[in-house]
């Protein structure tokens, strides 16, 4: 379940400058229950002979009466909370042929908290996790209206320059944004934008404990022989911003991350360290469509209808720094954006 509360206020300063401040709180809770085999009970049953591991399956489930006593209800409960504050000030600073140049500056702060309990820590989760992190940012944006006229081909031309500095404890980044809008006629608007994004790793990606599982892999150094190996999964305290991971990729491109594949004297893999790492890039392009309609009523105030749609044109990924990106067919995976999305 999830709840979200927000409150904002706004005002005017020096007649033509405007300010806004807002606070928000959200909380998400979860309760996951699964029926799991308890290893210690199975080992005890095998040791005392009450569990027959070598019966004839054609005679039916020979250990049926014992099964419930070997299982346990593994339950993971927890919640995550995000509290944020932001404030901005905007107004004109000088005049251009297309109108006033506008400056906007602001700051924000966000605190994330995470709590989780597990009744069965042996199943890959610690008994309890309680962590928090605070991030802060300052940002500025300059709007420059160079042209505003009724002439065809030069109906409007403006530019937007922005920058954002964000600090999340050990992660810092400055992200620039540049944009140009050309409106050759009232019904046609062309946009060109460049933006650099930044996402610090989540608390889960950093703090999840390392756990061991057994899984099979295809070993490219042994003629793609398939066999079981030990896989280490979990978070990574040294993680940088933005992440992706898959352990078969680590084995396939072992020469790029040799320290994560451990082999024995015969060359067989013993362990693959698949804890979260920074690896790969994503490229995408899209077209945005928008339609809005405003109407002012004398007694009911101003009402706005806004329709927006995004068409994804290209989504390419690369999981090797020495290879070109690969096109992802639309709708063929669970990661790439949908071909169409919209909001009203």
Backbone torsions as a table, in degrees:
resi	resn	phi	psi	omega
1	UNK	NA	157.2	-176.7
2	UNK	-145.9	138.2	173.6
3	UNK	-127.4	150.8	178.0
4	UNK	-144.0	130.7	178.4
5	UNK	-125.0	140.5	178.9
6	UNK	-145.5	150.4	-179.9
7	UNK	-145.9	133.0	-179.4
8	UNK	-138.6	152.9	175.4
9	UNK	-134.8	153.9	179.7
10	UNK	-143.6	158.7	-179.9
11	UNK	-161.0	-178.5	-177.8
12	UNK	-119.9	142.1	-179.8
13	UNK	-131.5	129.7	179.3
14	UNK	56.2	37.3	175.3
15	UNK	69.9	-48.0	-174.1
16	UNK	-115.7	8.9	173.0
17	UNK	-108.0	142.7	-176.6
18	UNK	-126.2	146.2	179.3
19	UNK	-131.2	153.1	177.3
20	UNK	-142.5	143.8	173.8
21	UNK	-137.9	144.0	-177.7
22	UNK	-148.5	153.7	174.9
23	UNK	-133.4	145.7	-178.8
24	UNK	-143.1	148.7	176.8
25	UNK	-139.2	132.9	175.9
26	UNK	-135.8	147.0	179.0
27	UNK	-140.9	130.9	178.0
28	UNK	-121.9	128.5	179.5
29	UNK	-117.0	150.2	178.5
30	UNK	-142.8	155.1	-179.9
31	UNK	-145.1	105.9	-176.4
32	UNK	-112.4	129.4	179.7
33	UNK	-129.8	131.2	176.7
34	UNK	-138.3	150.0	176.7
35	UNK	-91.0	118.8	-173.0
36	UNK	-123.4	151.7	173.5
37	UNK	-80.0	127.4	178.9
38	UNK	-89.6	114.3	-173.9
39	UNK	-58.0	-43.6	-175.6
40	UNK	-62.0	-37.7	179.7
41	UNK	-70.8	-37.6	178.5
42	UNK	-66.1	-42.3	179.1
43	UNK	-62.5	-41.6	178.6
44	UNK	-63.2	-40.8	-179.9
45	UNK	-67.8	-35.8	176.2
46	UNK	-68.4	-37.1	-177.8
47	UNK	-67.8	-44.0	-177.7
48	UNK	-86.8	0.8	174.7
49	UNK	83.2	2.5	-179.6
50	UNK	-74.3	-20.0	177.1
51	UNK	-106.6	120.9	-178.7
52	UNK	-94.6	106.9	-178.2
53	UNK	-87.5	-2.7	-173.8
54	UNK	-124.8	25.9	179.8
55	UNK	-73.3	168.8	179.0
56	UNK	-85.7	112.6	-176.8
57	UNK	-65.1	-18.9	179.9
58	UNK	-68.3	-18.2	179.6
59	UNK	-88.3	0.1	179.7
60	UNK	104.3	179.3	-179.2
61	UNK	-71.0	101.2	-172.8
62	UNK	-74.1	-18.4	-179.6
63	UNK	-111.9	22.5	-171.8
64	UNK	-56.0	-41.6	-177.8
65	UNK	-67.8	-23.0	-177.2
66	UNK	-88.6	-20.1	-174.3
67	UNK	-54.9	-50.5	-176.9
68	UNK	-58.2	-34.3	-177.9
69	UNK	-73.9	-14.2	179.2
70	UNK	-94.1	-6.8	-176.3
71	UNK	-101.1	159.0	176.9
72	UNK	-142.2	151.4	179.2
73	UNK	-87.8	98.8	179.8
74	UNK	-82.4	122.7	-175.2
75	UNK	-126.6	131.2	176.3
76	UNK	-121.8	121.7	178.8
77	UNK	-124.8	156.8	178.2
78	UNK	173.8	-177.9	176.9
79	UNK	-154.4	155.6	174.5
80	UNK	-127.9	140.4	-176.8
81	UNK	-129.9	140.1	177.6
82	UNK	-130.2	123.3	176.5
83	UNK	-118.3	127.8	-175.6
84	UNK	-136.1	150.2	175.9
85	UNK	-134.4	139.9	175.5
86	UNK	-147.9	154.8	-178.7
87	UNK	-150.6	143.9	176.9
88	UNK	-147.6	157.5	-179.7
89	UNK	-133.7	133.7	-177.9
90	UNK	-144.4	149.5	178.9
91	UNK	177.6	174.4	-178.4
92	UNK	-77.0	147.2	178.4
93	UNK	-123.1	-29.0	172.2
94	UNK	-161.1	172.7	-174.2
95	UNK	-108.2	139.3	175.3
96	UNK	-122.4	168.1	179.9
97	UNK	-54.9	-29.3	-179.5
98	UNK	-92.3	-1.5	-179.6
99	UNK	136.0	-165.6	-178.3
100	UNK	-77.1	135.3	169.6
101	UNK	-76.4	131.3	-173.1
102	UNK	-113.7	137.6	176.8
103	UNK	-116.5	136.1	176.4
104	UNK	-130.0	130.1	177.6
105	UNK	-132.1	152.4	-179.0
106	UNK	-167.3	177.5	179.0
107	UNK	-149.7	157.0	178.4
108	UNK	-152.1	158.6	178.7
109	UNK	-143.0	138.2	-178.2
110	UNK	-134.8	135.0	176.0
111	UNK	-120.2	124.2	178.7
112	UNK	-109.4	134.8	179.0
113	UNK	-128.7	144.0	-175.3
114	UNK	-139.6	130.9	178.0
115	UNK	-136.3	136.9	-178.9
116	UNK	-150.8	140.5	176.4
117	UNK	-124.0	142.2	177.5
118	UNK	-129.5	129.1	178.1
119	UNK	-77.6	-17.7	-178.8
120	UNK	-129.9	78.8	-178.5
121	UNK	-57.0	-24.7	-177.2
122	UNK	-66.8	-18.1	-177.7
123	UNK	-89.8	34.7	172.3
124	UNK	95.5	-0.5	179.9
125	UNK	-124.4	143.8	173.6
126	UNK	-71.1	164.0	-179.3
127	UNK	-61.6	-34.8	-178.3
128	UNK	-154.9	141.0	173.6
129	UNK	-128.4	129.7	177.3
130	UNK	-141.2	107.4	-174.5
131	UNK	-142.9	165.6	179.9
132	UNK	-155.3	161.9	179.2
133	UNK	-157.3	142.7	179.2
134	UNK	-118.2	133.4	176.4
135	UNK	-124.1	152.4	179.4
136	UNK	-140.7	157.5	-178.0
137	UNK	-153.4	150.1	169.8
138	UNK	-126.4	148.4	-175.8
139	UNK	-150.4	157.4	177.2
140	UNK	-146.4	150.6	-179.2
141	UNK	-144.9	136.1	179.4
142	UNK	-119.5	124.7	178.9
143	UNK	-107.7	125.4	-175.0
144	UNK	-121.4	103.1	177.8
145	UNK	-88.2	97.5	-175.0
146	UNK	-76.4	-38.0	-174.9
147	UNK	-136.2	140.1	170.7
148	UNK	-150.4	108.2	-175.5
149	UNK	-151.7	178.2	177.0
150	UNK	-101.2	5.9	-177.4
151	UNK	-80.4	137.7	176.5
152	UNK	-66.8	134.0	-177.5
153	UNK	94.1	-16.5	-179.8
154	UNK	-143.0	44.7	-179.9
155	UNK	-64.9	-41.3	178.0
156	UNK	-162.5	145.9	174.6
157	UNK	-147.3	121.5	179.6
158	UNK	-144.2	163.4	-178.9
159	UNK	-133.6	156.1	179.2
160	UNK	-133.8	127.8	178.4
161	UNK	-123.1	126.7	-177.3
162	UNK	-142.9	157.9	176.2
163	UNK	-149.4	148.6	-179.6
164	UNK	-137.6	128.3	175.7
165	UNK	-109.5	123.3	-176.6
166	UNK	-125.6	138.9	177.7
167	UNK	-130.8	124.1	178.1
168	UNK	-126.5	84.6	-176.6
169	UNK	52.6	-104.2	-176.2
170	UNK	-85.8	-1.1	-178.6
171	UNK	-109.4	129.4	175.8
172	UNK	-135.0	147.8	-179.5
173	UNK	-160.9	142.3	170.5
174	UNK	-111.1	122.4	-174.4
175	UNK	-115.4	116.5	178.4
176	UNK	-90.5	156.4	174.7
177	UNK	-139.7	131.3	176.8
178	UNK	-127.6	137.5	-179.8
179	UNK	-147.4	142.8	176.7
180	UNK	-129.4	133.7	177.8
181	UNK	-121.9	123.8	177.2
182	UNK	-118.9	126.9	-179.7
183	UNK	-119.3	92.6	-178.8
184	UNK	-68.9	-25.3	176.3
185	UNK	-150.4	166.3	-171.9
186	UNK	-63.2	-28.3	-175.7
187	UNK	-96.0	1.8	-176.7
188	UNK	-134.0	128.1	178.3
189	UNK	-130.4	130.9	179.2
190	UNK	-114.3	133.5	-178.1
191	UNK	-116.6	145.2	169.3
192	UNK	-136.9	125.3	-174.2
193	UNK	-136.8	148.2	169.3
194	UNK	-132.6	131.6	179.7
195	UNK	-144.2	144.6	176.2
196	UNK	-115.9	124.8	-176.3
197	UNK	-100.2	166.6	179.7
198	UNK	-150.6	130.8	174.5
199	UNK	-137.9	116.6	176.3
200	UNK	-72.3	148.7	177.8
201	UNK	-57.7	144.3	177.6
202	UNK	-71.8	166.1	177.6
203	UNK	-60.6	-35.7	179.0
204	UNK	-63.1	-44.2	-177.2
205	UNK	-66.9	-25.4	-179.7
206	UNK	-90.9	-43.6	-165.0
207	UNK	-101.0	-10.8	178.0
208	UNK	-56.9	133.7	-176.4
209	UNK	-70.2	152.0	175.8
210	UNK	-73.8	130.4	179.7
211	UNK	-131.0	158.1	-174.4
212	UNK	-111.1	132.2	174.0
213	UNK	-133.1	162.4	175.9
214	UNK	-109.8	127.7	179.3
215	UNK	-147.6	162.9	-178.9
216	UNK	-96.7	150.0	178.7
217	UNK	-136.6	160.6	171.6
218	UNK	-100.7	116.6	-174.1
219	UNK	-90.3	108.0	-177.7
220	UNK	-66.9	-22.8	179.7
221	UNK	-82.5	-11.4	178.0
222	UNK	-121.8	47.6	177.5
223	UNK	55.7	40.2	178.6
224	UNK	58.2	31.7	175.5
225	UNK	-60.8	137.0	-178.2
226	UNK	-103.5	123.7	178.0
227	UNK	-156.6	165.3	-177.5
228	UNK	-81.8	139.3	176.8
229	UNK	-136.5	167.0	175.4
230	UNK	-85.7	127.5	-179.6
231	UNK	-113.1	128.8	173.9
232	UNK	-96.8	122.3	178.3
233	UNK	-121.2	160.0	177.2
234	UNK	140.2	-168.4	-177.8
235	UNK	-83.8	-175.3	-176.1
236	UNK	-150.4	115.0	-179.0
237	UNK	-64.5	-23.5	-177.1
238	UNK	-96.8	15.0	-176.3
239	UNK	-64.4	139.2	175.4
240	UNK	-94.8	-180.0	-177.4
241	UNK	-66.9	142.1	178.1
242	UNK	63.7	129.0	-170.2
243	UNK	-141.8	160.6	168.2
244	UNK	-161.8	154.3	-179.2
245	UNK	-161.5	147.0	171.7
246	UNK	-157.2	134.7	-171.8
247	UNK	-77.6	-30.0	177.3
248	UNK	-65.0	-34.8	175.6
249	UNK	-62.7	-38.1	179.8
250	UNK	-62.1	-41.7	179.9
251	UNK	-70.2	-42.1	-177.8
252	UNK	-63.1	-38.5	-178.7
253	UNK	-112.5	50.6	-176.0
254	UNK	-59.6	-32.0	-178.0
255	UNK	-65.5	-21.4	179.2
256	UNK	-83.7	-28.0	179.0
257	UNK	-136.2	62.0	-173.2
258	UNK	-62.1	-27.7	-177.2
259	UNK	-70.5	-9.5	-178.4
260	UNK	-99.1	-1.5	177.0
261	UNK	-121.3	116.8	-178.2
262	UNK	-105.6	124.3	-178.7
263	UNK	-116.7	155.5	176.6
264	UNK	-87.4	-174.3	-176.9
265	UNK	-64.9	-22.4	179.4
266	UNK	-91.0	1.5	177.8
267	UNK	90.3	-1.5	178.7
268	UNK	-81.0	143.6	-179.0
269	UNK	-71.5	132.4	175.2
270	UNK	-98.9	-48.4	-175.8
271	UNK	-140.7	141.3	171.8
272	UNK	-117.5	121.3	177.9
273	UNK	-87.4	101.1	-177.9
274	UNK	-109.7	24.5	172.3
275	UNK	-62.1	154.6	-170.0
276	UNK	-54.2	131.2	179.2
277	UNK	-135.4	163.5	172.4
278	UNK	-87.2	118.4	-174.1
279	UNK	-161.9	112.2	176.1
280	UNK	111.3	169.5	179.7
281	UNK	-141.0	159.3	178.8
282	UNK	-130.0	133.9	176.9
283	UNK	-122.9	135.3	178.3
284	UNK	-148.7	154.3	174.3
285	UNK	-142.5	151.2	-175.4
286	UNK	-154.7	167.8	175.3
287	UNK	-120.6	132.7	179.2
288	UNK	-103.9	139.1	175.8
289	UNK	-122.8	140.1	-179.5
290	UNK	-144.4	145.3	177.9
291	UNK	-143.9	130.7	179.2
292	UNK	-136.9	150.6	178.3
293	UNK	-139.4	126.0	179.6
294	UNK	-112.0	145.3	173.3
295	UNK	-147.0	133.3	-179.1
296	UNK	-103.7	123.4	177.2
297	UNK	-105.0	147.0	-177.4
298	UNK	-65.0	-39.2	-175.5
299	UNK	-107.6	-22.2	-174.9
300	UNK	-102.8	0.1	177.9
301	UNK	81.6	-162.2	-175.6
302	UNK	-95.7	130.6	178.6
303	UNK	-118.5	138.8	-177.6
304	UNK	-129.5	132.0	171.2
305	UNK	-105.9	123.3	-177.7
306	UNK	-125.2	125.5	176.8
307	UNK	-120.4	128.5	-179.6
308	UNK	-133.8	143.1	177.0
309	UNK	-142.9	149.5	178.7
310	UNK	-129.8	127.2	174.6
311	UNK	-107.1	121.7	179.0
312	UNK	-81.0	120.2	-178.4
313	UNK	-92.7	-40.4	-172.0
314	UNK	-148.0	134.5	175.6
315	UNK	-140.0	110.5	-176.9
316	UNK	-123.9	142.3	-179.8
317	UNK	-130.5	152.9	173.8
318	UNK	-136.7	131.6	178.4
319	UNK	-109.1	14.2	175.6
320	UNK	-140.1	131.5	180.0
321	UNK	-68.8	-13.2	-178.8
322	UNK	-103.9	14.3	-179.8
323	UNK	-127.1	155.0	175.4
324	UNK	-74.3	155.7	178.6
325	UNK	-62.2	151.2	179.6
326	UNK	-110.2	132.7	177.8
327	UNK	-67.4	137.0	176.6
328	UNK	-102.1	118.3	178.3
329	UNK	-58.2	139.6	-176.1
330	UNK	-62.4	129.5	177.4
331	UNK	78.2	8.3	-175.2
332	UNK	-95.0	-3.1	176.1
333	UNK	-142.5	179.1	-177.2
334	UNK	-103.0	10.2	-174.7
335	UNK	-111.2	-42.7	-175.4
336	UNK	-66.8	152.3	179.4
337	UNK	-64.0	154.9	177.0
338	UNK	-66.6	156.8	179.8
339	UNK	-62.0	-39.2	176.9
340	UNK	-129.1	140.4	171.7
341	UNK	-147.1	156.7	-176.7
342	UNK	-162.6	171.1	178.3
343	UNK	-150.0	150.7	178.1
344	UNK	-133.6	NA	NA
